[in-house]
């Protein structure tokens, strides 16, 4: 019997976990626009506009600010494989799952990777990073900014000066933090930054905005090697090329630049979406977007505490856009999450590794950083906890959130 397939019709969900989140409807509309050829003048103009918009999002003057086609991990891998040669020393401070990811990718690039670690939920003092730079003397420092596995953000202030002093390239992944937390690429002295759309930028996963300083570009282009099928007389051929074709940033720079190198076919619909994410953010104002995330994140934090839940991690360094709480004794964390999803259509997250099954992660980010989503989530979670036998003051979560909104206004 021939199998019958129906058209795509996802269930209604409110995604209030650590990401992905519900994409802004305006982003989805942009993604439904008609395709054009990748070298159509309209398309190359749209690429140029996207670069200009993301310079504002990243708060940078970097010429090489563009998109890597793929999820946020594609941006990470493109940055690391293009900056690292086999045998290079790389320092990775690890304070959560995604520090381990940076370590793994760097090792697969052939780097000699050195790590320093703190318990999940903590961050590094600047002195620890300074000491490690002195000891390891790496080519590259690779650190996550905000790690959603722990919901804390590593302070980056002062690290750029240390890297400049030691001649170290400074890279960070801001997938979880960009647009919801204060971040200024050039002021921090960063050489490479990668991100994704599916969190505070309010889009779907599938495109990775990236930006590189002139110093990083020099390192990357020194390894330029144009592939044989599109090579012309005089094109660079390196004895030590970047060890990925798809993620070869030296060629991708030429694809996005005036040369329009025929490296790959641009993911046109994703470019439309990424451009709209940045356009909406720039229109709102970067500082206004951060303030919006801070307000609704603070309301969610207060509401979760109002439900009697213990907040996990260093509150001083908590990201604006996601909060981790300890699952109460006697509650099956996965069953409660299933009830939230099945009964209320709301998704919240658990975590990974040592925190799996011990905490819930509740997000307020991107299009979902709104008063109605915060209050709805807190109300549903109260119901689930009460049915699970947890003693809660009726309305304690929503009431605490309302108090924050009364003090801070409603963005």
C-alpha positions in Angstrom: 0.0 0.0 0.0 1.3 3.4 -0.9 2.1 5.6 2.1 0.2 8.8 2.3 2.0 12.0 3.4 0.2 15.1 4.5 1.4 18.7 4.1 3.5 20.2 6.9 1.3 21.4 9.7 3.3 21.7 13.0 1.4 21.8 16.3 1.0 25.2 18.1 4.0 25.6 20.4 5.3 28.3 22.6 9.1 27.7 22.7 10.3 29.0 26.1 13.4 26.8 26.4 17.0 27.7 25.7 16.4 27.8 22.0 15.3 27.5 19.3 12.4 30.0 19.9 9.4 30.9 17.8 10.7 32.9 14.9 9.3 36.4 14.4 6.5 36.2 11.8 8.2 38.9 9.8 11.2 36.7 9.5 9.1 33.8 8.3 7.4 36.1 5.7 10.8 37.3 4.4 11.9 33.7 4.0 8.9 32.9 1.8 10.0 35.5 -0.8 10.8 34.3 -4.3 14.3 33.1 -5.2 16.6 34.9 -7.6 19.9 33.9 -9.1 22.9 34.1 -6.8 24.7 36.6 -9.0 21.6 38.6 -9.9 22.4 42.3 -9.1 19.4 42.3 -6.7 20.9 39.3 -4.8 24.4 40.7 -4.5 22.9 44.0 -3.3 21.0 42.0 -0.6 24.2 40.3 0.4 25.9 43.7 0.8 23.0 45.0 2.8 23.1 41.9 5.1 26.8 42.6 5.7 26.1 46.2 6.6 23.3 45.2 9.0 25.4 42.7 10.8 28.1 45.2 11.3 25.6 47.1 13.4 24.4 44.0 15.2 28.0 42.9 16.1 28.9 46.6 16.8 32.0 46.4 14.5 33.7 48.0 11.6 35.0 44.7 10.3 34.8 44.4 6.5 34.6 40.7 6.7 31.2 40.5 8.4 28.9 38.0 6.6 26.9 34.7 6.8 28.2 31.1 6.9 25.5 28.9 5.4 24.6 26.4 8.1 23.6 26.4 11.8 25.6 28.3 14.4 28.0 25.3 14.7 28.9 25.8 11.0 30.1 29.3 12.0 32.1 27.9 14.8 33.7 25.3 12.6 34.4 27.7 9.8 36.2 30.1 12.2 38.3 27.5 13.9 39.2 25.4 10.9 40.2 28.6 9.0 42.2 30.1 11.9 43.9 26.9 13.2 46.7 25.0 11.5 47.7 21.5 12.8 50.0 21.9 15.8 48.8 25.4 16.8 48.3 25.9 20.5 44.7 26.8 21.4 43.4 27.7 24.9 39.8 27.0 25.7 38.3 28.1 29.1 35.4 25.6 29.8 32.5 26.5 32.0 29.7 24.5 30.3 28.8 22.2 27.4 29.7 24.5 24.6 33.3 25.1 25.9 33.7 21.3 25.4 32.4 21.8 21.9 35.1 24.4 21.1 37.7 22.0 22.5 36.5 19.1 20.3 36.4 21.2 17.1 39.8 22.6 17.8 41.2 19.1 18.4 39.7 17.9 15.1 41.5 20.8 13.4 44.7 19.3 14.7 45.4 21.9 17.4 47.3 21.3 20.6 44.4 22.2 22.9 44.9 23.4 26.5 41.9 23.8 28.8 41.1 25.4 32.1 37.8 24.6 33.8 35.5 25.8 36.5 32.4 24.0 37.8 29.3 24.5 35.7 27.4 27.6 36.9 30.6 29.6 37.5 32.7 31.8 35.3 36.4 32.6 35.1 38.0 35.6 36.9 40.2 37.6 34.5 43.2 36.6 36.5 42.7 32.9 35.7 42.6 33.7 32.0 45.7 35.9 32.3 47.6 33.2 34.1 46.6 30.6 31.5 47.7 32.9 28.6 51.1 33.4 30.3 51.5 29.6 30.8 50.2 28.2 27.5 51.2 30.9 25.1 48.5 29.9 22.6 47.9 31.2 19.0 44.2 31.4 19.7 42.0 31.9 22.8 38.5 30.4 22.1 35.8 31.1 24.7 32.0 30.9 24.7 30.4 34.2 25.8 27.0 32.9 27.1 26.6 29.2 27.6 22.9 28.1 27.6 23.8 24.8 29.3 24.6 26.7 32.5 22.8 30.0 31.7 25.8 32.2 32.7 27.9 34.5 30.6 31.7 34.8 30.8 32.7 38.5 31.2 34.9 39.4 28.3 36.1 42.8 29.4 39.9 43.0 29.7 40.5 39.7 27.8 41.1 41.6 24.5 43.9 43.6 26.1 45.5 40.4 27.4 45.4 38.8 24.0 46.8 41.9 22.4 49.7 41.9 24.9 50.5 38.2 24.2 49.9 38.3 20.4 46.9 35.9 20.8 43.9 35.8 18.5 40.7 36.3 20.5 37.6 34.3 19.4 34.2 34.0 21.0 30.9 32.3 20.2 27.9 34.5 21.0 25.1 32.3 19.6 23.3 32.3 23.0 23.9 35.9 24.0 24.0 38.2 20.9 21.1 40.8 20.9 20.0 39.9 24.4 23.0 40.9 26.3 25.5 43.8 25.9 28.1 42.9 23.4 30.4 45.1 21.3 32.9 43.4 19.1 35.4 46.2 18.5 35.3 47.5 22.1 36.2 44.1 23.4 39.1 43.7 21.0 37.8 40.5 19.4 39.3 39.0 16.3 36.6 36.5 15.5 32.9 36.2 16.5 30.3 33.7 15.4 26.6 33.5 16.1 23.2 31.9 15.1 19.7 33.2 14.5 17.6 30.9 16.7 17.9 32.7 20.1 17.8 36.4 20.7 18.0 37.3 17.0 14.5 35.8 16.6 14.9 33.6 13.6 15.3 29.9 12.7 18.5 27.9 12.9 20.3 27.6 9.6 22.5 30.7 9.1 25.5 31.7 11.1 26.5 35.4 11.2 30.2 35.9 11.7 32.7 38.7 11.8 36.5 38.9 11.6 39.1 41.5 12.4 41.8 42.5 9.9 44.3 40.6 12.0 42.2 37.4 11.7 41.6 38.0 8.0 45.4 38.1 7.4 45.8 34.8 9.2 43.0 33.2 7.1 44.0 34.7 3.7 47.6 33.6 4.2 46.3 30.1 3.7 44.2 30.9 0.7 44.0 28.1 -1.9 41.5 28.4 -4.7 40.0 25.0 -5.7 41.1 23.6 -9.0 37.8 23.7 -10.8 37.5 27.5 -10.5 41.1 28.5 -10.4 42.6 30.9 -12.9 46.2 31.9 -13.6 47.6 33.8 -10.7 45.2 32.4 -8.1 46.6 31.4 -4.8 47.5 27.8 -4.1 48.7 27.2 -0.6 51.0 24.5 0.6 49.0 24.5 3.9 45.4 25.1 2.8 42.4 25.4 5.2 41.4 21.8 5.8 37.8 22.2 4.8 36.4 23.2 1.4 33.0 24.2 2.5 34.1 26.1 5.6 37.2 27.7 3.9 36.7 31.3 4.9 39.4 32.5 2.5 37.2 31.5 -0.4 34.0 32.5 1.4 35.4 36.0 1.8 35.9 36.2 -2.0 32.4 34.9 -2.5 30.9 37.7 -0.4 33.4 40.3 -1.8 33.6 42.1 -5.1 35.2 39.1 -6.8 32.0 37.0 -6.2 34.0 33.8 -6.3 31.8 30.8 -7.3 32.4 28.9 -4.1 28.9 27.6 -3.3 25.3 28.4 -4.0 24.0 30.8 -1.4 21.1 29.6 0.9 18.9 32.3 -0.5 15.9 31.9 1.8 18.1 31.7 4.9 19.8 34.9 3.8 16.4 36.6 3.5 15.6 35.4 7.1 19.0 36.5 8.5 18.7 39.9 6.8 15.3 40.4 8.3 16.5 39.4 11.8 19.2 42.0 11.6 16.9 44.6 10.0 14.3 44.2 12.8 17.0 44.4 15.5 18.7 47.5 14.0 15.2 49.1 13.7 14.5 48.4 17.4 17.9 49.5 18.4 20.5 47.2 19.8 20.5 48.7 23.3 16.7 48.7 23.3 16.7 45.0 22.4 19.1 44.2 25.3 16.9 46.3 27.7 13.8 44.3 26.5 15.6 41.0 27.2 16.7 42.3 30.6 13.2 43.3 31.6 11.4 40.1 30.6 14.3 38.0 31.8 14.2 39.7 35.2 10.4 39.1 35.3 10.9 35.4 34.5 13.6 35.1 37.1 11.4 36.8 39.8 8.5 34.6 38.8 10.4 31.4 39.0 11.7 32.4 42.5 8.1 33.4 43.3 7.2 29.7 42.6 9.7 28.8 45.3 12.2 27.4 42.8 16.0 27.6 43.5 17.9 29.4 40.8 21.0 27.5 39.5 24.3 29.2 38.8 26.1 32.5 39.5 23.3 35.1 39.5 25.7 38.0 39.0 26.7 36.6 35.6 23.3 35.2 34.6 22.3 35.9 31.0 19.3 38.1 30.5 17.6 35.6 28.2 17.7 32.2 30.0 17.3 31.1 33.6 18.1 27.7 35.1 16.2 26.4 38.1 16.7 23.3 40.2 14.0 20.7 39.7 12.2 20.4 43.1 12.5 17.2 45.1 9.8 14.7 44.3 9.1 16.1 40.8 10.0 14.0 37.7 11.6 16.7 35.6 11.0 15.1 32.2 7.3 14.3 33.1 6.7 17.9 34.1 8.3 19.1 30.9 6.0 16.7 29.0 3.0 18.0 30.8 4.0 21.6 29.9 4.2 20.6 26.3 1.2 18.3 26.0 -1.2 20.2 28.2 -0.2 23.8 27.6 1.8 23.7 24.3 4.8 25.2 26.1 8.4 23.9 25.7 11.0 24.4 28.4 14.4 22.7 28.5 16.5 20.5 30.7 20.3 20.6 30.4 23.3 18.4 29.6 26.0 16.4 31.3 26.2 16.9 35.0 23.0 19.1 34.9 20.8 16.7 32.9 17.6 16.0 34.8 18.7 18.3 37.6 17.6 21.7 36.2 15.1 23.2 33.9 16.2 26.0 31.6 13.5 28.6 30.8 14.2 31.1 28.1 12.8 34.6 27.3 14.5 35.5 24.0 14.0 37.0 20.6 10.3 37.2 19.5 9.3 35.4 22.8 10.8 38.0 25.1 7.4 39.5 25.8 5.2 40.0 28.9 2.4 37.7 27.7 4.8 34.8 27.1 6.4 35.2 30.5 3.1 35.3 32.4 1.6 32.4 30.4 4.7 30.2 31.1 4.7 31.0 34.8 1.0 30.2 35.1 1.3 26.9 33.3 4.4 25.9 35.4 2.6 26.7 38.6 -0.3 24.4 37.6 2.1 21.5 36.7 4.0 21.9 40.0 0.8 22.0 42.1 -0.4 18.8 40.4 2.9 17.3 41.2 2.5 18.0 44.9 4.7 21.0 45.3 3.3 23.5 47.8 3.1 26.9 46.1 1.4 30.2 47.0 -1.3 30.6 44.5 -0.3 33.2 41.9 3.2 33.6 43.4 5.0 33.4 40.1 2.8 35.6 38.1 2.5 38.1 41.0 6.3 38.4 41.3 6.6 38.9 37.6 3.9 41.6 37.7 5.9 43.4 40.4 9.0 43.5 38.1 6.8 44.9 35.3 5.3 47.5 37.6 8.8 48.7 38.6 10.4 48.4 35.1 7.6 49.2 32.7 6.5 46.9 29.9 8.6 46.8 26.7 
